[in-house]
């Protein structure tokens, strides 16, 4: 019996004369895939990566720097890709490049291919993997450790440890969706909500937010705050690139409570900048879960004066319907994380 016979469920006689069972027939789909594969034999995955990098970078020079190849070489590879397709993919100008109508159609059809191929390899790879994980700003170290233990220590169906390795790096939430689709990261760590319907999410940490201020702050001596106290304060906050949904939803929640805060954005990746801003600006406060500032001698935490304060929900994300989504669902069940597919 050939592999094709076995796959398509043809019943081939065995030595005993009985027909060997096979999977459900899908002869047409497999034959179409074989035909498609023959027609793109001369395509190189490297060219797709070059194309996707130019799209994201916006200029050939920036893409070449990111890919660590020369600009003339990258330009030549893009021209070869366009010649193979038979259509221009980019409109070139002094300001950079933009996609043609054909380029947009090509992007729409191929942007999922790297991630699908990566998922297919990961589904059968016996060797330990290295998963790239994008991390948004200001995620506590203990959350990263929890994610590390969950994803790298997950069990297979046979009860053995999977042995995957994680490589974490700082990536704004605004960029994570695109990197997930291109296969450049396998998972993301974000603050919910995220406006990305193509992702599944597993909530690792869910805590109410409270007011954080320097010990020198005029309100630090009070054990309870009022909304009137807070209306006079500016709020140290995230920029939208760091946490788009969260950066918008929490101030909107505060406004419904009666605190229309004036926002003071700061780089949330740098704890030293966060601490410096609070200690040197008299009318500045921040919002954090209590656990995030416990043990910090220069800061105090007070609960928000609200029955239902806004919450911080930190979650791991993965592309919907891929191998990593199945992994995330399994890990969430093992670790007690809330898995969200909607």
C-alpha positions in Angstrom: 0.0 0.0 0.0 1.3 3.4 -0.9 1.2 6.4 1.5 -1.4 7.9 -0.8 -3.5 4.7 -0.7 -3.2 4.7 3.1 -4.0 8.3 3.5 -7.0 8.3 1.2 -8.5 5.2 2.8 -8.3 2.8 -0.1 -8.9 -0.8 1.1 -5.9 -2.7 -0.2 -5.9 -6.5 0.3 -3.5 -7.8 3.0 -1.7 -11.2 3.1 -4.7 -12.6 4.9 -7.0 -11.5 2.1 -8.8 -9.0 4.3 -9.0 -5.3 3.5 -6.8 -3.0 5.6 -8.8 -0.1 7.1 -7.6 3.4 6.4 -8.6 7.0 7.4 -11.6 8.7 6.0 -11.3 9.3 2.3 -10.0 12.7 1.3 -8.4 11.8 -2.1 -9.4 15.0 -3.8 -7.9 17.4 -1.2 -4.6 15.5 -1.2 -4.4 15.4 -4.9 -5.1 19.1 -5.1 -2.3 19.7 -2.5 0.1 17.6 -4.6 -0.7 19.6 -7.7 -0.3 22.9 -5.9 3.0 21.7 -4.5 4.3 20.9 -8.0 3.3 24.3 -9.3 5.3 26.2 -6.6 8.3 23.9 -6.5 10.6 26.7 -7.3 9.4 29.0 -4.6 11.7 29.6 -1.6 10.4 30.3 1.9 13.2 32.8 2.2 11.5 35.0 -0.4 8.3 35.0 1.6 10.2 36.0 4.6 11.9 38.8 2.6 8.6 40.0 1.3 6.9 40.0 4.7 9.8 41.9 6.3 9.7 44.6 3.6 6.0 45.0 4.2 6.4 45.4 7.9 9.5 47.6 7.8 8.1 49.9 5.1 11.4 50.4 3.4 13.9 48.1 1.7 16.8 49.6 3.6 15.2 49.0 7.0 14.2 45.4 6.0 17.7 44.7 4.8 19.1 45.9 8.1 16.7 43.7 10.0 17.5 40.7 7.8 21.2 41.4 8.0 21.7 41.4 4.3 22.7 44.1 1.9 20.1 46.4 0.4 21.0 45.6 -3.3 20.8 41.9 -2.5 17.3 42.2 -0.9 16.1 44.4 -3.8 17.3 41.7 -6.2 15.5 39.0 -4.3 12.2 41.0 -4.3 12.5 41.5 -8.1 13.0 37.8 -8.5 9.9 37.1 -6.5 7.9 39.6 -8.6 9.2 38.0 -11.8 8.2 34.5 -10.6 4.7 35.8 -9.7 4.4 37.8 -12.9 3.2 41.0 -11.1 4.7 44.0 -9.2 4.2 43.7 -5.5 5.4 47.1 -4.4 5.2 50.7 -5.5 8.7 52.2 -4.8 9.2 55.9 -3.9 11.7 58.1 -2.1 9.7 57.6 1.1 9.8 53.8 0.9 7.5 51.2 -0.5 3.8 50.5 -0.4 1.9 47.5 -1.7 0.2 47.4 -5.0 -3.3 45.9 -5.3 -1.6 42.6 -6.3 0.8 42.9 -3.4 -2.1 43.3 -1.0 -3.8 40.2 -2.5 -0.5 38.2 -2.2 0.0 39.3 1.4 -3.5 38.3 2.3 -3.1 34.8 0.9 0.5 34.0 2.1 0.9 35.7 5.5 -0.4 32.5 7.3 1.9 30.1 5.5 5.0 30.5 7.8 2.9 30.0 10.9 1.1 27.0 9.4 4.4 25.3 8.4 5.9 26.0 11.8 2.8 24.5 13.4 3.0 21.4 11.2 6.7 20.9 12.1 6.0 21.5 15.8 3.2 18.9 15.7 5.5 16.1 14.9 9.0 17.3 16.0 10.4 14.8 18.5 13.2 17.2 19.5 12.8 20.1 22.0 11.6 23.3 20.4 12.5 26.9 21.0 9.4 29.0 21.1 9.8 32.8 20.7 7.5 34.7 23.1 6.7 38.4 22.8 6.2 40.2 26.1 4.4 43.5 26.6 5.8 46.1 28.9 5.7 46.0 32.7 4.8 42.2 33.1 6.0 41.1 36.6 8.8 38.5 36.8 6.6 36.0 38.6 4.1 36.0 35.7 7.0 35.3 33.3 8.1 32.4 35.5 4.6 31.0 35.6 4.4 31.1 31.8 7.8 29.6 31.6 6.9 26.7 33.8 3.6 26.2 32.0 4.7 26.2 28.4 8.1 24.5 28.9 7.0 22.0 31.5 3.8 20.8 29.9 3.1 17.1 29.8 2.5 15.0 26.7 -0.4 12.5 26.5 2.1 9.9 27.7 2.8 11.8 30.8 6.4 12.9 29.8 7.6 16.4 29.9 7.5 18.1 26.5 10.9 19.9 26.9 10.2 23.0 24.9 12.4 26.0 25.5 11.2 29.6 25.6 13.0 32.7 24.4 11.2 35.9 25.6 11.7 39.3 24.2 10.0 42.7 24.6 7.3 43.3 21.9 4.5 45.9 22.0 1.0 44.4 21.9 0.4 46.5 18.7 3.1 44.4 16.9 2.4 41.0 18.4 -0.6 40.1 16.2 1.4 40.6 13.0 4.5 38.7 14.4 2.2 35.8 15.5 0.7 35.6 12.0 4.1 35.7 10.3 5.5 33.0 12.7 8.1 35.2 14.2 6.8 34.6 17.7 4.8 31.5 18.8 3.1 33.1 21.8 2.5 36.6 23.2 2.0 37.9 26.7 -0.4 40.8 26.9 -2.8 42.8 29.0 -6.4 42.2 28.1 -8.4 43.2 26.2 -6.6 42.9 22.9 -8.6 43.8 19.7 -7.4 40.7 17.8 -10.1 38.2 17.0 -7.7 35.8 15.3 -6.1 35.0 18.7 -7.0 32.7 21.6 -6.0 33.7 25.1 -5.3 32.1 28.5 -5.5 34.4 31.5 -2.6 33.8 33.9 -3.2 36.6 36.3 -6.4 38.5 37.1 -6.3 41.2 39.9 -8.0 44.4 40.8 -6.1 47.6 40.2 -5.3 50.0 43.1 -3.7 53.5 43.4 0.1 53.5 43.6 2.0 56.6 44.7 5.4 57.6 46.2 5.7 57.6 50.0 6.4 61.4 49.8 3.0 62.0 48.0 0.6 64.2 49.9 -2.1 61.4 49.8 0.2 58.6 51.0 -0.7 59.2 54.7 -4.3 58.4 54.0 -5.5 54.8 54.3 -8.6 55.4 52.2 -8.9 57.7 49.2 -12.0 59.4 47.6 -12.8 60.1 44.0 -12.5 63.8 44.9 -8.9 63.2 46.0 -8.1 61.4 42.7 -9.6 64.0 40.4 -6.8 66.3 41.3 -4.1 63.7 40.3 -2.6 62.9 36.9 -2.4 59.2 36.0 0.9 57.6 35.0 -0.2 55.4 32.2 0.6 53.1 29.3 0.8 54.3 25.7 -1.5 52.7 23.2 1.3 50.8 21.4 2.2 49.0 24.6 -1.3 47.9 25.5 -4.0 49.2 23.1 -7.1 47.7 24.5 -6.1 48.1 28.1 -4.8 51.6 27.7 -8.2 52.7 26.4 -10.6 50.5 28.5 -9.2 51.4 32.0 -9.5 55.2 31.7 -13.0 54.7 30.3 -13.8 52.6 33.4 -12.4 55.3 35.6 -14.5 58.0 33.8 -17.6 56.0 34.5 -16.6 56.0 38.2 -16.2 59.8 38.1 -12.4 60.1 37.7 -11.6 61.7 34.3 -7.9 61.3 34.7 -5.3 63.3 32.8 -2.9 60.7 31.4 0.9 60.9 31.8 2.5 58.2 29.6 5.8 56.7 30.4 7.9 53.7 29.2 6.4 50.8 31.1 9.4 48.5 30.3 11.6 50.6 32.6 10.7 50.2 36.2 13.4 52.8 37.1 11.6 55.4 34.9 8.2 54.5 36.5 9.6 54.9 40.0 11.4 58.1 39.1 8.3 59.7 37.7 6.2 58.9 40.7 8.9 60.2 43.2 9.6 63.4 41.4 6.1 64.5 40.3 3.9 65.7 43.2 0.5 65.2 41.6 1.2 61.9 39.9 -0.2 58.5 40.8 -0.4 55.1 39.0 -2.6 52.0 38.9 -1.2 48.6 39.7 -2.3 45.4 41.4 -1.2 45.3 45.0 1.1 42.4 44.5 3.1 44.4 41.8 4.4 46.9 44.3 4.6 44.8 47.5 8.1 45.1 49.0 8.9 48.3 47.1 10.0 50.6 49.9 9.5 53.9 48.0 5.8 53.2 47.0 2.5 52.8 48.8 -0.7 51.1 47.5 -4.3 52.1 48.3 -7.5 50.5 47.0 -9.6 52.4 44.5 -12.8 53.8 46.0 -15.1 51.6 43.9 -17.1 48.5 44.5 -15.9 47.2 41.1 -12.5 48.6 40.3 -10.9 48.0 36.9 -8.7 44.9 36.7 -5.5 43.9 35.2 -5.7 40.6 33.3 -2.4 39.2 32.0 -2.8 36.5 29.4 -0.8 34.3 27.0 -2.0 34.5 23.4 -1.6 32.2 20.3 -3.0 32.1 16.8 -6.4 30.5 16.7 -6.7 27.0 15.1 -3.0 26.4 15.1 -0.7 23.9 16.9 0.3 26.6 19.5 -3.4 27.2 20.2 -3.9 23.5 21.1 -0.8 23.6 23.2 -2.1 26.7 25.1 -5.4 25.0 25.7 -3.7 22.0 27.2 -1.4 24.1 29.4 -4.4 26.2 30.6 -6.2 23.1 31.7 -3.1 21.8 33.5 -2.3 25.1 35.2 -5.8 26.3 35.9 -5.6 29.3 33.6 -8.9 30.6 32.1 -8.9 29.8 28.4 -10.7 32.2 26.1 -11.4 31.4 22.5 -13.9 34.2 21.8 
